[in-house]
Structures are given as structure tokens and as C-alpha cells.
Amino acid sequence: MAIKLAILLFLLVSTIHACPPPLEERSDFRSARDTNYRLPRNIQPIRYEITLEPRLESNLNPPPFTGAVNIELVPTEDTYNITLHTRQLNLTEESIEIIHSSGSKIPITDIKRDYVREFHIFQVDAPLVKNELYNLSIPHYVGTLNSQNAGFYLAKYYDKHGRERRFATTQFQSTSARRAYPSFDEPHMKATFIVNLIRPENFFSIANEEPLYTKTLGNGKAMDVYKETVKMSTYLTAFVVSDYKHTNKTENQRVFADEDSVNDGQAEYALDVGIDILKNLEDYLDVKYPLAKMDQIAIPDDYLSFSAMENWGLVTYKCV
């Protein structure tokens, strides 16, 4: 498996938090399509805590994943609804709660879905107060690890014995984070993220940040709990659950790939190149890389629609 040198370009991009600014609030910048498809501006997300468990057993076709999310948010005006994005997620709606920072629960009077705009709308009978802190708790939902190379999806590779190996990976640019977790999935609606990934004990997980700790759950499962990220857009979140191998960590960088690519030195080459490029970019731009680590992971060609993706702290790119 030869790792493409497209990594060079995308390591450069990953050092710059370059997401497009929102359209200005001037009528000459806004079309009817913008007005219809943009989220309301009445809510600002602050922090997400996301828990996901992909099911990678070979007898599950298509394989599902389960999730939970808590979103801390602040209304920017007094409002009677919270509108966010979901796509191809089945939420257990009777368990959803809105809780004020004081601990009081805000009754939800109605939940609606707009499938065209991919909106999930939560109505309340008393106003959510401007600048107050609330928590939207969605403790259970189910999705599918799809075969479309978008959102949280299923990928495969074959080991040296020709055996099929499954793993779960992500591609969220531009509007596919909503396929993994309920979210305010527009680039300007930045927040911080805490990610918890449940996996088989013989697999590993990686995400944008470094893990804080791993908790043994029993029945051959473990949960990796990750540090809170910097403030960023939803489309830059990323995570992988796989049985890949990886290089040793050198200067806070690692490369993940299939066992053969690690053993024959290809992953080590990508690591050396990544370290050199990042150093040169820091010197040239006089800007230090702001995160604690930089992981790279090689995704088989059939399972990545782009050549690479500059997720913060977790760059994905094709291998062939």
C-alpha cells in the first residue's frame, strides 16, 4: 500500500484553521436558497460531548452505530425553539431534555423534523432566555455506518492473508457531521468538542485530540475519553475506530496504516515527511502549530472520496 504524496499539501492546509466565513447579513449576499436552508441565528453552541459506538461485526450489514450527545448552548435572543441538523439519525425523542444551568428542566412541547432542510426542531412553551446557559441532552440515537464515504461510515481493507478487515472513519466536509451526531452543522457555529469512543478491546480509536483515559466496560469493550478540543467547526471533527497499526510517536506525530505499510517502512516515511513539513511551515509562517499532536491515517483508495482531509489533529489521506 503506497501512501500518496498528497499528504504534503494537506499538512500545509491543516496548519491553518481556514474555514469560509459566513455570508454577510446583507440582502444582496443572500438568495432565497440561503434563507431557506440556513439555521436560525437564535442559538450559539458552546460545547458538545459526543459518545459513539460503531458496530463492526462482519454479520451486520449494514452495520449500525449508536450515539449520545450533550450540547451546551446559549440563546442569542429569547426564543421558543432550538433548531439543529440531523441526517439519517433516529433519535429516541422521548428521552430528550433541555436543562437550564440551574438544574431546572424546560418542558419540550413538540419535536418536528424537516427532512428537506435536515432540521430537527425542538419547541418549548416558555422562552429560553437570552445569554442564559442550557444543555440539550440527546441520550440515545442510532445511525448506520454507510457506504457513501460521508459522515461516520464503513471502510475496509484486506490483511496479508486476504482477510477482510472493517473499520469506521469519518468525512464531514462540508455538511456531513450531521450524519454522525446532531449538530449546528454550519462552519461559523464553532464550539469545543469532547469525544468518547466505544470500541472492541482489540481495536484502537483516534480523534482530534489526545485521549485522557480509557475505561474498561466489560464484554470485551473499552471506551476512550478524549481531551476537549479547541473551538472549531463541526466539519473539522474526526474520529476512527480500527485495528490499524501505527508508528512510534515522534515530535508529537504518528502515522496509522495497515500492518504491512507500517512494517515495510512506508508509514515511517510519511512520518518523516510530515515532521519536516510542519517544522518548515512553522518557520516560514512564524506560527506555531496550535494542537498537542498531529496524527495521520491512510485510508484505502475506495473509501475516501477526496484525496485528503485537513481535520485538526487527524489528517486523513488516500493510499493505493
Buried (B, 14 or more C-beta within 10 A) or exposed (E): BEBBEBBBBBBBEBBEBEBEEEEEEEEEEEEEEEEEBBBBBBBBBBBBBBBBBBBBEEEBEEBEBBBBBBBBBBBEEEBBBBBBBBBBBEBEBEEBBBBBEEEEEBEBEEEEEEEEEBBBBBBBEEBBBEEBBBBBBBBBBEBBBBEEBBBBBBBEBEEEEEEEBBBBBBBBBEBBBBBBBBBBBBBBBBBBBBBBBBBBEEBBBBBBBBBEEBEEEEEEBBBBBBBBBBEBBBBBBBBBBBBBBBBEEEEBBBBBBBBBBBEEEBBBBBBBBBBEBBEEBEEEEEEEBEBEBBBBBBBBEEBBEBBBBBBBBBBBBBBE
